[in-house]
Amino acid sequence: MKIIFLIFSILLTLSTFTLSTTANIPDQNHGPVLQRVRRDKKCDYWGCDRLCRRIGFPSGACVSNRCKCDFY
């Protein structure tokens, strides 16, 4: 009787753990991470320039609606 109770409790614990982990997985798939993080607004020239200067580059500019830092 003790063995049956032990097996039943182990199965109950494993099934509860399995159900709780599958319930926490989101059903929505919004594409790659970079697409989800990317902003829909246009590149700000002055913000791009300030960001590149803060990082240590001489300047920055918007190219194809993205911020590019100058290397020279």
DSSP file (Angstrom, degrees, kcal/mol; ACC not computed):
  #  RESIDUE AA STRUCTURE BP1 BP2  ACC     N-H-->O    O-->H-N    N-H-->O    O-->H-N    TCO  KAPPA ALPHA  PHI   PSI    X-CA   Y-CA   Z-CA
    1    1 A M     >        0   0    0      0, 0.0     4,-2.1     0, 0.0     5,-0.2   0.000 360.0 360.0 360.0 -38.2    0.0    0.0    0.0
    2    2 A K  H  >  +     0   0    0      1,-0.2     4,-2.4     2,-0.2     5,-0.1   0.881 360.0  52.3 -66.1 -37.0    2.9    2.4    0.8
    3    3 A I  H  > S+     0   0    0      2,-0.2     4,-2.7     1,-0.2     5,-0.2   0.902 108.5  49.9 -66.5 -40.7    4.5    1.7   -2.6
    4    4 A I  H  > S+     0   0    0      2,-0.2     4,-2.6     1,-0.2    -1,-0.2   0.918 111.9  48.2 -63.8 -42.7    1.2    2.5   -4.4
    5    5 A F  H  X S+     0   0    0     -4,-2.1     4,-2.4     2,-0.2    -2,-0.2   0.899 112.2  49.7 -63.6 -40.5    0.9    5.8   -2.5
    6    6 A L  H  X S+     0   0    0     -4,-2.4     4,-2.2     2,-0.2    -2,-0.2   0.927 112.8  45.8 -64.6 -45.9    4.5    6.6   -3.2
    7    7 A I  H  X S+     0   0    0     -4,-2.7     4,-2.5     1,-0.2     5,-0.2   0.912 113.2  50.7 -63.5 -42.7    4.1    6.0   -7.0
    8    8 A F  H  X S+     0   0    0     -4,-2.6     4,-2.3    -5,-0.2    -2,-0.2   0.908 111.0  47.9 -62.3 -42.2    0.8    7.9   -7.0
    9    9 A S  H  X S+     0   0    0     -4,-2.4     4,-2.2     2,-0.2    -1,-0.2   0.875 111.7  50.0 -69.0 -36.0    2.4   10.9   -5.3
   10   10 A I  H  X S+     0   0    0     -4,-2.2     4,-2.6     2,-0.2     5,-0.2   0.930 112.6  46.8 -66.1 -45.0    5.4   10.9   -7.6
   11   11 A L  H  X S+     0   0    0     -4,-2.5     4,-2.5     1,-0.2     5,-0.2   0.896 112.4  50.4 -63.4 -39.9    3.2   10.8  -10.7
   12   12 A L  H  X S+     0   0    0     -4,-2.3     4,-2.1    -5,-0.2    -1,-0.2   0.902 111.6  48.2 -64.6 -41.3    1.0   13.5   -9.3
   13   13 A T  H  X S+     0   0    0     -4,-2.2     4,-2.3     2,-0.2    -2,-0.2   0.923 113.5  46.7 -64.9 -45.3    4.1   15.7   -8.6
   14   14 A L  H  X S+     0   0    0     -4,-2.6     4,-2.4     1,-0.2    -2,-0.2   0.899 112.9  48.7 -65.7 -40.7    5.5   15.1  -12.1
   15   15 A S  H  X S+     0   0    0     -4,-2.5     4,-2.4     2,-0.2    -1,-0.2   0.885 111.4  50.2 -68.3 -36.6    2.2   15.8  -13.8
   16   16 A T  H  X S+     0   0    0     -4,-2.1     4,-2.2    -5,-0.2    -2,-0.2   0.916 112.1  47.8 -65.3 -42.7    1.7   19.0  -11.8
   17   17 A F  H  X S+     0   0    0     -4,-2.3     4,-1.9     2,-0.2    -2,-0.2   0.908 112.7  48.9 -64.1 -41.8    5.2   20.2  -12.7
   18   18 A T  H  X S+     0   0    0     -4,-2.4     4,-1.9     1,-0.2    -2,-0.2   0.918 112.9  46.7 -64.9 -44.4    4.6   19.3  -16.4
   19   19 A L  H  X S+     0   0    0     -4,-2.4     4,-1.5     1,-0.2    -1,-0.2   0.867 111.9  50.9 -67.1 -36.1    1.3   21.1  -16.6
   20   20 A S  H  X S+     0   0    0     -4,-2.2     4,-0.9     1,-0.2    -1,-0.2   0.867 110.8  48.1 -72.0 -34.4    2.6   24.2  -14.8
   21   21 A T  H  < S+     0   0    0     -4,-1.9     4,-0.4     1,-0.2    -2,-0.2   0.865 113.0  47.1 -74.4 -34.5    5.6   24.6  -17.1
   22   22 A T  H >< S+     0   0    0     -4,-1.9     3,-0.5     1,-0.2    -1,-0.2   0.779 107.8  57.1 -76.4 -24.7    3.6   24.2  -20.3
   23   23 A A  H 3< S+     0   0    0     -4,-1.5    -1,-0.2     1,-0.2    -2,-0.2   0.762 102.2  56.0 -74.9 -24.3    1.0   26.7  -19.0
   24   24 A N  T 3< S+     0   0    0     -4,-0.9    -1,-0.2    -3,-0.2    -2,-0.2   0.579  81.8 100.7 -85.2  -9.5    3.6   29.4  -18.6
   25   25 A I  S <  S-     0   0    0     -3,-0.5     2,-0.1    -4,-0.4    -3,-0.0  -0.646  78.8-122.9 -77.8 123.0    4.8   29.2  -22.2
   26   26 A P        -     0   0    0      0, 0.0    -2,-0.1     0, 0.0    -1,-0.1  -0.404   9.8-149.1 -68.6 142.4    3.3   32.1  -24.2
   27   27 A D  S    S+     0   0    0     -2,-0.1     2,-0.4     2,-0.0    -2,-0.0   0.596  70.2  93.9 -84.8 -12.3    1.3   31.1  -27.2
   28   28 A Q        -     0   0    0      2,-0.0     2,-0.6     1,-0.0     0, 0.0  -0.679  52.8-169.7 -89.0 132.1    2.1   34.3  -29.2
   29   29 A N        +     0   0    0     -2,-0.4    -2,-0.0     1,-0.1    -1,-0.0  -0.952   7.1 177.4-119.8 109.3    5.0   34.3  -31.5
   30   30 A H        -     0   0    0     -2,-0.6    -1,-0.1     1,-0.4    -2,-0.0   0.221  48.2-101.5 -98.8  14.0    5.8   37.8  -32.7
   31   31 A G  S    S-     0   0    0      4,-0.1    -1,-0.4     5,-0.0     5,-0.1  -0.496  71.3  -9.3  98.7-171.1    8.8   37.0  -34.8
   32   32 A P     >  -     0   0    0      0, 0.0     4,-1.6     0, 0.0     3,-0.3  -0.152  67.0-114.3 -61.4 157.3   12.5   37.4  -34.1
   33   33 A V  H  > S+     0   0    0      1,-0.2     4,-2.0     2,-0.2     5,-0.2   0.886 113.9  56.2 -61.8 -41.0   13.6   39.3  -31.0
   34   34 A L  H  > S+     0   0    0      1,-0.2     4,-1.6     2,-0.2    -1,-0.2   0.844 106.3  50.7 -64.3 -32.6   15.2   42.1  -33.0
   35   35 A Q  H  4 S+     0   0    0     -3,-0.3    -1,-0.2     2,-0.2    -2,-0.2   0.863 109.9  49.9 -71.6 -34.6   12.0   42.8  -34.9
   36   36 A R  H  < S+     0   0    0     -4,-1.6    -2,-0.2     1,-0.2    -1,-0.2   0.858 115.1  43.1 -71.2 -33.9   10.0   43.0  -31.6
   37   37 A V  H  < S+     0   0    0     -4,-2.0    -2,-0.2    -5,-0.1    -1,-0.2   0.786  90.8 103.3 -82.3 -28.3   12.5   45.4  -30.0
   38   38 A R  S  < S-     0   0    0     -4,-1.6     2,-0.2    -5,-0.2    -3,-0.0  -0.266  71.3-126.7 -61.7 137.2   12.9   47.6  -33.1
   39   39 A R        -     0   0    0      1,-0.1    -1,-0.1     2,-0.1    -2,-0.1  -0.520   1.6-142.1 -84.1 152.4   11.0   50.9  -33.0
   40   40 A D  S    S+     0   0    0     -2,-0.2    -1,-0.1     2,-0.0     2,-0.1   0.514  71.5  96.2 -90.5  -6.1    8.7   52.0  -35.7
   41   41 A K  S    S-     0   0    0      1,-0.1    -2,-0.1     3,-0.0     3,-0.1  -0.409  82.0 -94.1 -86.0 164.2    9.7   55.7  -35.6
   42   42 A K        -     0   0    0      1,-0.1     2,-0.2    -2,-0.1    -1,-0.1  -0.243  47.7 -87.2 -73.3 161.6   12.2   57.3  -37.9
   43   43 A C        -     0   0    0      1,-0.1     2,-0.7    23,-0.0    -1,-0.1  -0.503  36.0-136.6 -70.7 131.6   15.9   57.8  -37.0
   44   44 A D     >  -     0   0    0     -2,-0.2     4,-2.5     1,-0.2     5,-0.2  -0.827   9.2-155.6 -92.0 117.0   16.6   61.0  -35.1
   45   45 A Y  H  > S+     0   0    0     -2,-0.7     4,-2.4     1,-0.2    -1,-0.2   0.935  92.0  43.0 -61.0 -49.1   19.7   62.6  -36.5
   46   46 A W  H  > S+     0   0    0      1,-0.2     4,-2.4     2,-0.2    -1,-0.2   0.880 114.8  50.2 -68.9 -36.7   20.7   64.6  -33.4
   47   47 A G  H  > S+     0   0    0      2,-0.2     4,-2.3     1,-0.2    -1,-0.2   0.891 111.1  49.5 -65.5 -39.0   19.9   61.6  -31.1
   48   48 A C  H  X S+     0   0    0     -4,-2.5     4,-2.4     2,-0.2    -2,-0.2   0.919 111.3  49.0 -64.4 -44.1   22.0   59.3  -33.3
   49   49 A D  H  X S+     0   0    0     -4,-2.4     4,-2.2    -5,-0.2    -2,-0.2   0.920 112.7  47.5 -62.7 -44.6   24.9   61.8  -33.3
   50   50 A R  H  X S+     0   0    0     -4,-2.4     4,-2.2     2,-0.2    -1,-0.2   0.901 111.4  51.1 -64.0 -41.2   24.8   62.2  -29.5
   51   51 A L  H  X S+     0   0    0     -4,-2.3     4,-1.9     1,-0.2    -2,-0.2   0.931 111.0  47.4 -62.0 -46.1   24.6   58.4  -28.9
   52   52 A C  H  X>S+     0   0    0     -4,-2.4     5,-2.5     1,-0.2     4,-1.4   0.885 111.9  50.2 -64.9 -38.3   27.6   57.8  -31.1
   53   53 A R  H  <5S+     0   0    0     -4,-2.2    -1,-0.2     1,-0.2    -2,-0.2   0.884 109.0  52.3 -67.2 -37.1   29.6   60.5  -29.4
   54   54 A R  H  <5S+     0   0    0     -4,-2.2    -2,-0.2     1,-0.2    -1,-0.2   0.870 108.2  51.2 -64.4 -36.7   28.7   59.1  -26.0
   55   55 A I  H  <5S-     0   0    0     -4,-1.9    -1,-0.2    -5,-0.2    -2,-0.2   0.803 127.6 -97.9 -71.5 -28.9   30.0   55.6  -27.1
   56   56 A G  T  <5S+     0   0    0     -4,-1.4    -3,-0.2     1,-0.4    -2,-0.1   0.445  80.7 126.0 125.7   2.9   33.3   57.1  -28.2
   57   57 A F      < -     0   0    0     -5,-2.5    -1,-0.4    -6,-0.2    14,-0.1  -0.549  66.6-119.1 -87.5 157.9   32.9   57.6  -32.0
   58   58 A P  S    S-     0   0    0      0, 0.0     2,-0.3     0, 0.0    -5,-0.1   0.875  82.4 -29.6 -65.9 -37.1   33.5   61.0  -33.6
   59   59 A S        -     0   0    0     11,-0.3    11,-2.7    -7,-0.1     2,-0.3  -0.961  55.4-137.9-165.0 177.4   30.0   61.4  -35.0
   60   60 A G  E     -A   69   0A   0     -2,-0.3     2,-0.3     9,-0.3     9,-0.2  -0.975  11.5-170.1-146.7 159.0   26.9   59.5  -36.2
   61   61 A A  E     -A   68   0A   0      7,-2.6     7,-2.9    -2,-0.3     2,-0.6  -0.980  30.7-105.1-148.3 156.6   24.3   59.8  -39.0
   62   62 A C  E     +A   67   0A   0     -2,-0.3     2,-0.5     5,-0.2     5,-0.2  -0.756  36.8 178.7 -85.6 122.3   21.0   58.2  -40.1
   63   63 A V  E >  S-A   66   0A   0      3,-3.2     3,-0.9    -2,-0.6    -2,-0.0  -0.985  72.3 -13.7-127.2 119.1   21.4   55.8  -43.0
   64   64 A S  T 3  S-     0   0    0     -2,-0.5    -1,-0.1     1,-0.2     3,-0.1   0.894 128.8 -55.1  55.4  43.7   18.3   54.0  -44.3
   65   65 A N  T 3  S+     0   0    0      1,-0.2     2,-0.3   -22,-0.1    -1,-0.2   0.723 120.6 104.6  63.9  24.5   16.4   55.0  -41.1
   66   66 A R  E <  S-A   63   0A   0     -3,-0.9    -3,-3.2   -23,-0.1     2,-0.5  -0.963  76.0-110.9-131.8 151.2   19.1   53.4  -38.9
   67   67 A C  E     -A   62   0A   0     -2,-0.3     2,-0.4    -5,-0.2    -5,-0.2  -0.697  33.8-174.8 -84.6 125.3   21.8   55.0  -36.8
   68   68 A K  E     -A   61   0A   0     -7,-2.9    -7,-2.6    -2,-0.5     2,-0.4  -0.983  14.5-143.1-121.6 130.7   25.3   54.5  -38.1
   69   69 A C  E     -A   60   0A   0     -2,-0.4    -9,-0.3    -9,-0.2     2,-0.2  -0.741  20.0-119.7 -94.2 139.7   28.4   55.6  -36.2
   70   70 A D        -     0   0    0    -11,-2.7   -11,-0.3    -2,-0.4    -1,-0.0  -0.538  14.6-158.7 -77.0 141.5   31.5   57.0  -38.1
   71   71 A F              0   0    0     -2,-0.2    -1,-0.1     1,-0.1    -2,-0.0   0.584 360.0 360.0 -95.9 -12.5   34.7   55.1  -37.5
   72   72 A Y              0   0    0    -13,-0.0    -1,-0.1   -15,-0.0    -2,-0.0   0.413 360.0 360.0-112.7 360.0   37.1   57.8  -38.6
